[in-house]
Amino acid sequence: MNQFKPLVVALWVSAGLLTGCQSTIAPATQVEPTNALSVLRTHAGSDAAMPKPAEWIVNSQDELEAIGSGPLGQISVDFDNETVVVIALGEQPTAGYWVTFISASQHGSTLYVQGTANQPGPDQVVAQVMTYPYAAAVIPKIGATVLIPEIDSVIGH
């Protein structure tokens, strides 16, 4: 019986600690539903105009042009009905880096963008050139002001 005494004490202490904890999760009735958004079109490439990692929610042609990207300035967007979301990985030392969008959802004033970012594998043959990978997604018009990228990293894809 003595061999179980430490286990019983540990369980008793754990139960006491757990009953003293408070949950920070709001009841379901207070949580605003997540609004899944369609990704209407995507555009990806490499552009030295985006030398640092960054993300943007773009709701006008002026905002799009302010990024300074020639290729992004060329995409066709109806800003009365559409928003552009841009994710830039910044300067990378070789080819083989890329980013892509999977989905987007809005919760209040926050836009969550899910995607994948690739870096070349250690044995992968890639061009030895600086790259500036980015991806843009055109989605239905939103009023979100905060962008949170949820980007999974992969190697060698």
N, C-alpha and C positions, 0 to 999 in steps of 0.2 A: 504494500500500500504506500510506503514511503517513496517509492520510485515515481509515483504519480503526483505527489505533493507539489513539486515545482511546476508541473504542467497545470494543475488546478489553480495555483497562485497566479501563473502567467495569464491564464484565461480570465480569471477574476479581475486582474488589473486592467487587461485589455478591454473588458466589458465596461469597466468603470470609466476608462478614458473615452471610449466611443460614445457613451451616453452623455458625456459633457460636451461633445462637439455639436456645432450648429451647422446646418446646411446653408450654403449660399446660393442654391439653385432656386430660382423663382418658380412658383406654382405655374402649371401649364396655362392657366387662364390668363396670366399676366404677360406671357411671352408672345410677341408679335410673330405671326407665321412668316417663314422664309419664302421669298418670292424667287423661284427658279426662273432664270432668263434664258431665252434662246440665243445661241451664238449664230448670228445670221451669216457672217462672212469672216474669214481670217486672212491675215497678210503677215508674212514673216520675211526676215532677211537680216542683213548686216549693214549698219550705217554708223560711220564715225561721228555723226552728229549726236550720238548718244553714248559718250565715252564712260559714263558712270552708271552703275545699277540704279534703276528708277522705275516708277510706275506712274501712270497718269489716267485720270478719267477726263475725257475730252468731249465737250458739248458744243463746240463751235469750230468753224473753219479757222478763225483767228487763234484759238487755243491749239489746234492741230499744227498750224504753221509756226507757232511759238516754240514748239519742240525743236524745230530747225532741221527736220528730216525731209530731204527731197522726196524719197520714195513714199513716205507717209502722206505728204502733202498732195500726192497724186491719186490716192484712193478716193473712190466715189462714195460719199456719205451724205444722206439726207438728214441734216442736223435737226430738222423739225421733228423727226420721228426716230432718230437713231443717235446712239452714243458710241464713241470709240474708247476702248480700253487698251492701253499700251504697257507692256512689260519689257524692260531693257535689261540685259544681263551685264552691260558695261563692257569695257575692253577685256578681251580674252587673248591669250598668247598664241593660239593656233586655230585652224579650222576645226570643225567637228563639234563645236558648241552650238546649241540651238535651244529655243524655248517654244512651247506650243500651248494653246489653250485647250481645256477640256470642257469646262462649264463655268457658269457665273450664277450667283444668287445674291439677292439683296435682302438685308435685314435692317429695317429702319433706314438710317442715312448711311449705312455701311454696305459696300459692295465687296463680296468675297469672290475671288477669281481662282479657280482651280486649274492647274496646268502641270506640265512636266518640263524640266530643264535637263539637258544632256551635256555631259562633258566627255571628250574622247577617252577611250580605254587606254591603259598603259602600253599595250602592244599595237594599238590602232595606228595606221599610217595616215597622217593628216598633213595638209599644207602648213608650212612654217610661216604664217602670216598673221598679223594682228586682225582680229575680227571683233565685231560689235553686235552680237545677236540680239534681236528683238522680235516680238510678236505683237500683233494688234488684232483685236476682235471687235467687230461691229455687232452691237446688241441693241435691242429696243431701247428707246429713250428712257433714261432714269434720272432721278434727282439726287442720287447718292453723292456724298461729298468726301467720304473716306473709302480708300481702297486697301483691302488686305489681301495680298497674294498668298495663296496656299499652293506653293510650287514644290512638287516632288522632284528630287534629284535622282538621275540615273547616270550610269557610266557605260560608255561603249555602245550605245544604240545608234 
